[in-house]
């Protein structure tokens, strides 16, 4: 197994170095560069399949560790950590990354291949490094690399102001969350002397107190509860930024300014999945107080983002708020300590959300816009894209037998069965989210594909179905969206596949519960009500269908959170106060200090220059005097 892991970790960076060295020689065309990186991602996918399907959950999940840096008694190690969750994440990242690479061969053919594919491959490698990281410091390094790559890819079209603004917004807002994560790390490092005695001597990772194994073991003990509180809050804050949880969610819809394949990768397998993965890694150390905060944040995000999706007219914005909402479900499940259900939804969500984003890319490739008001009647021109979009929609809403049904209803059913506080209220919030999800997705489906296409809205555009290089990745993702939920977590045995296989794979102590038909029925009824509501709104909106204009405006303005951030924080706090303060410090303290130092050195040097007179007698006298002074100071200091 170690050979596959080594390959997964090294292949992306070796591929990048190969192209960086060869491309300046002009010996390879840009198309072959894209093909080279696609083949590299395919090899990663094959290796991840070997890991995922051949994993046997060793007692010691840390498969590799070496000393990297030593400062006094503190030793920083480079380690690779493999467990069930790691193998799942490797499969998700590598499979989606491969299909995105393949899709990009057709979608990005008219743009700058080398830079795009290098950034895309570096993005994948950063996420793989985060997934495989065996200790806290190593995890933080790759965590920041993921953020950097997202900045580079969101702002890929750097000559477009909206893209650069979106990249800066994503970078800054996620840095706010990262600051919380860093505080948690620094808190642990500063209390490392308290943690070390809490680690059982039987752990192989005792030599590295910052390893995942050591921290999870130490902070679960009663003596580590105080440390766990601060650390888990830092973890949660970091996850809120990366996984776009309220109120740090506003960057994700704007991130749609990047290339659509990048959006698919960010929303399905890399950036936003990182936060959920981080919380899941350290969930055993979360005290009840932090779990309650987690579930409340997840519930607010799940419902609030779903409501915003109902008024968006840009198909990528609709899908962006959908991602935020679904991440809310995952965080909500983690807050209820339902990690297996959360990660199963992360698993299925990766495939149907990537499918929907690539479907949006196919639409844009054919029509030249993401504005749903300029679409309509496309099913007759794009039957394959239409079919794939339906599969993604049904899976996202959670209709039987699509993958989303098996994962989202698993979350809702386990919330009902949970004995934790607020479980009934959380279930109501989650069920309400099903209705709004159904409404905005069927609204989008109807606006895009139903009716008659009006070519006057897109002059000069010839609507056509996408090429096979775009359709094949969508078809493979459609297969996963249709079957993976049932195949991997069916409530009964399927030949050689055990019942609730995925849950048992993630958690060997998982106790299966009865299939909750009531929860499934309620979800389907709410989904159907959402569909009917979307149909009525679509059919009658042009004939005077009544809308609550003030409420609609409130939603279109995204609860005015962007205005709040822009006016209160950016302008009043940052520009008006913080910037002025930094300018004052820079001019009057830093610059003045260095200027004075320079003047002092100049004066001292001019005084000392008289000594350099060229007379050897004075030099011979000065040498023993200098030695005497040095010896005297040394003895006095000693």
Secondary structure, DSSP 8 states (H G I E B T S, - for coil): -HHHHHHHHHHHHHHHHHHHHHHTTT-S-HHHHHHHHHHHHHHHHHHHHHHHHH----SS-EEEEEEEEEETTEEEEEEEE--HHHHHHHHHHHHHHHHHHHHHHHHTTTS-HHHHHHHHHHHHHHHHHHHHB-BHHHHHHHHHHHHHHHHHHHTSSTTSHHHHHHHHHHHHHHHHHHHHHHHHHHHHHHTHHHHHTTS-TT-GGGG-TTBHHHHHHHHTSGGGHHHHHHHHHHHHHHHHHHTT-TTS-HHHHHGGGS-HHHHHHHHHTSHHHHHHHHHHHHGGG--HHHHHHHHHHHHHHHHHHHHHTTS--BHHHHHHHHHHHHHHHHHHHHHTT-HHHHHHHHHHHHHHHHHHHHHHHHHHHHHS--BGGG---GGGT-HHHHHHHHHHHHHHHT-TTSHHHHHHHHHHHHHHH--STTHHHHHHHHHHHHHHHHHHHHHHHHHHHSS---GGGGTT-------HHHHHHHHHHHHHHHHHHHHHH-SS-BTTB-TTHHHHHH-TT-------HHHHHHHHHHHHHHHHHHHHHHHHGGGT----HHHHHHHHTGGGHHHHIIIIIIIIIIIIIIHHHHHHIIIIIIIHHHHHHHHHHHHHHHHHGGG-S--HHHHHHHHHHHHHHHHHHHHHH-
